[in-house]
């Protein structure tokens, strides 16, 4: 009798139907009905209802194992793990801060209304039929709840699951309870004989066994459904129907979100039959003028430094300015030579660990110098070269976890850098650990920091001299480059390539000894390094270095220094020309007539032509000649690719190309008129560098030569390019060892070419035109667009007329 009533109450907890409730005493049933009515009429709160109902049912509830939480539809709804008699240690209180939606008035009211309606519809069975407790529970377990979850949206199923799984006493049926009844009904029926034949049997053992296997059963059902195996059971169709509902996605597929263009997006883009196609013949590789032979040309850059340091020691080499524009120090060639020697000797002989030298020839050393101290950087750079060390110039890290410096740290680690050179002022500004030492920046290897100021270096003995060797293929320095993905790579430049590049720049720009050059660019990399640190020493030139901090305060500072020092050459970017236009009204008594060459380092960018034209219109009245403006094209891998020659060299006049943007999006060149808005006006970047061989190849696939009216990637073969990405042989082969081929598949040369990542073509008079870069290339619906074009368009249009909100 006790066993049957216990089993009946267990089933009533899962689904408290009137038939099962009849097993309770009459007074308990009456009180339960009164509680239901009070709850429905709002005379009692949900909490009070739960409390009183629990007290009424407590004497009749055996200690049972709760439902496995893994079977709950909503895992975030927490339930009591066990139900035990009063006073048991297993009766744990509910977590106060759990997300329980049972106390929501709308859900509670809906559940009570459903229970009352169900109560009225059913017939009251006779109390004498006690065997119907097991039989009816089994029959009810074989019938899924009468819900519309199989046909309606899954949101209704999840709503019912939240109501039912939140409490074992809730009157509203749920899918989860139905599954439990399937398992419990079969197990209870099969174990009824065993529990009845053993008077001491305890029914909660069977319940524990069934609840423990519930997860396995449900997982097996799901697995069979996913594999397409039919479930052999008298309830297989119903289970299959419910599992199919559970497998439905919680959100509608993307197709319902993108109805209009979805089919079009999925279809393979077929080329437009009316799109323009290249019609010209196959281009021919373009040779630059031969590299001239100079009788007194030094065998290496270090030999040139030694020559000027010993024969012209008082000749000015570099003048540094402060933030007010005043010269703070002028480094002579004699001082550069002697200070570089001291640093070279100190690095090789005074730095040791465990009585062994810290550095050996060929080791890489990081140069960490601020942008306003070119003198100390120049001494450190040539000091490393004299010691046969490989300098790796990098930026000063701003914070310990600077995202950009993490990539630089990866480069330093791959290069095996263990020593960093810096100045005393810069070292004091770096973040320190509690020990007072410079912290190890995130992603960086552990470094030893050495200050290169005079008091920290030792004077070499009289009989010590640094080795001055001829230029070889050994690595001279490593220049870092940041890709569009944010990764940092090191481009290695050999001693022979460094010398050949200085030679080519000297010939292309017509540099002579003693010329004064104004450098506005970063002296640690790119054109600022090539012109302001390397080629200048080769030709004993005097460099006026304009720090970037001074340009932000006074954008006219570089023009003022050209006027003051009567500079012959200036190396700038189009941004510097643009800034000077905004502040040019403040200065009237300046002249640019001394300039014979104004090198625009970023002349390959489409928007540079507008800055050049505007600058010429304003400063032509102040002595600037139109032919002086010389844009150039360069890349970190190939270094200088092309540059417009100064007028005294008898080169053809500069050219402009007005190109159709629609044609460029298909990779073809179509000349248009400037009256249209859908055109791109670009300026040439001059002729190919001396001693170089240049061609244009297709952007994708096999490196076939482009046609004459086709846009492609410019490739260059020269002895003055970089040689590799340090430690990246795969990328090196793809970029530095490209073999262009003709349409028939034959190689155009036995020399490898270097990809420049510049997109362009060869125009009339063998002038090179650049219309974008590979890093900024965007392909939309089969048409090419460039990020530079977007910037140029934004700079060219009037925002109030053409730029609309939300577009």
C-alpha positions, 0 to 999 in steps of 0.5 A: 500500500505504501509502495503504490501510494509512493509511486503514485505520488512520484508520478503526481509530482511529474504530472499531478493529474486528478486520477493520481491525486485520488490515492491521497487521503480525502482531507489532503485532497480537499486541502490541495484543492482549496490551495489551488483555488486560493492560488487561482483567485490570488488569495495566496502568493506563489511562495505561500502556495509552495510552502503549504503544498510541500507541508501537505505532501511531505509525509507521503514523499519518499526520498527520491533522486531528482531529474538529471539537470542535463535533461533540462531543456533550459540549463539556466533554470536551476532545480533542486537536485534532490527531494528528501523528507523533512529533517534530512541533510539532503534537503538543501535550500534553493539558491537565492540568486538563481534565475527562476521564472516560476514567480512571474505572474503571467506564466503562473496564471497560464499554468493554473488555468491549464490545470483547472481546465484539464481537471474539469474535462477529465472523469474522476476514476473510482478510488478502488482501482489502485492498480491503475496507478501503475497502468495509467502512468505507463499509458500516460507516459506513452502519450506526449503532451497535447501541445503544438510544439511539433508544428509551431515555432520552437519558442512555444516549446522553450516557454513550456519547458521553462514553466515545467522544469522550474518546479516538480510541483508545477501543474503544467505538463512539459516535454521533459516530464513526458520523457521522464514518464516514459522512462519511469513508467517502463522501469516502474512497471518492470520492477513492480514484481520485484518490489512487491515480492520483496516486502523490504524493497524500496521503490526509490532505488528503481527511480534512481536507476531510471533517472541515472540512465535518462541522459543515456537514453535521450542521447541514444534517441537523438543519435538514432534520429540524427543517423536516420535509424528508426526508433523501434518502439510503440511510441517511436513516431511520437518521439520522432516527432518531438526530436525533430522539433528539438532539432529545429534551429533556434533562429531562422536561417540566413536565407530568411534575412537576405531574401532579396539578393540571397540567390544572387550572392550564392550564384557564381559571378559570371563576367559581364559580356560588355566589360572592357577587356585589354586589347593591346599587345603584350608588354616588354620588360623595361630597362633603366639606364645603365649604372654608370662607372665612377672611377673613385667610387668606394668599394663599400659604404663603410669605406666611404665613411672612413674616407670622409671621416679622415680626409674631411673631418670637419665637414658637417654631416647631420644637423639636429633641431629641437622642438622650437626649430633651433639647431641643437647639434651638428655632427661632423664626419670626423665625429661620426667616424670616431664615435662609431669606432668607439661604439664598435669597440665597446660592443665587441670587447666590453660586453661579456657574459661569463668571460665570453663576449656577448656579441659576435659578428653577424648577431642582430642588435635592436636600435631603439631611438626616438624620432627627434634624435637622429644623431645618436641613431646615426652613430649607433647604426654605423657603429653596428656596421663597423662591428659587423653586427646587423642593426634592426631599427624599430620604434620606441615602445609606448607601453608594456602591452602596446599591440604594435610592439608585440609584433615587433617583439615577434620580429626581434625574437625570430631574429635572435636579438638579445641587445638593444641600443638606446639613448640615456633620455629614451632609456629613462622614459621606458617603463621600469620594473620594481628592480629599476630595470626596463620591463620585458615588453609583452611578446618581446624576448628578454633584452639587455639595454645598453646606452650609447651616450659618450660616458658609457663607451670606451676609447679603443687602443691606438692599434685597434682598427675596425675591419673595412671590407668590400661590399658582400652579400652578407646582411647589412641591416634589417628593415621592418615592415608591417603588413595589412594583417598587422604582422611585422616582417624583417626585410634583409638588405645586404652590403652589396644591395645597400651600396648599389642602391646608394649608387643608383640614387646618386645617379638618378638624383644627380647628388654631388659632394657637399650638397645640403638636403632637408629630410622631413621623413623618418630617418629609421626606414624607407626613403628617410633612411635611404636618402638621409643616412646612407646615400648622404654619407656616400656623397658627403652631404649635409642633412638637416633633419626635421623632427616630426614633433617640430612639424606638428608645432610648425608645419612651415619649418621644413620650408624655413630651413630650405630658405635658411640653409639654401638647401638643394634637395628636400625629401617630403611626403604629400602630407607635409606639403598639405600642412604647409599650405594651411600655414603659409600665410604666416610666412612671406619672406621665404624663397624656394628658388634654391631647390633643384629637387623636391622628392615626394616620397609617396608620389605613388598615392593617387591623392599626392597629385592634388597636394603637388598641384596645390603646393605649386600654385601657392609657392611658384610665386616664391621661387618654386619651379614646376619641374622641381617636383619629383614624385617617386615610387618605392616599396620596402622589398624593392626599395626605390622603383622609379623616380622622376629625374631633375630637369637638368638631366634632359628627361621628358616632361612630366605626364598626367593620366586621366583614367576611367574608374570603371575601366580600372575596376576591370583592370584595363586602362581607358583614357577619359576626360577630366570633366567627369566625376568617375575618373582618376587623375594620376601623375607619373613617378618618373623613370625606372631606376638605373640598372633595373629591369621592370615588368608588369605581371597579372595580379592573380595566378601565374605571373604572366606579363600584362598587356600594354593597356592592362593594370598589374603588379610592378616587378623589379629585378635589380642588385639594389633590392632586398634579398629576403624576409628574415626567417620566412623562406616560403614568403621569400620565394613568393616575393623575392624570387618571382619568375615572370613568363610570357603568354607562351609560358617562357621566362622573360629572364634568368634573373629573379624579380621582386614583387613591389606590391605596387599596381600600375602600368608603363605609359608613354615615354617609358614613364611609370604610373602607379594607381594603387597597392596590393595591400589596399586592393578590394574585389567586389562582385568581380571588380577591383577597387583600391583603398587609396581610391576611396581616400582620394575620392573623399578628399576630392569631393565636397562633403555637403554635396556628395556625401550623404548620411547613412551611405 
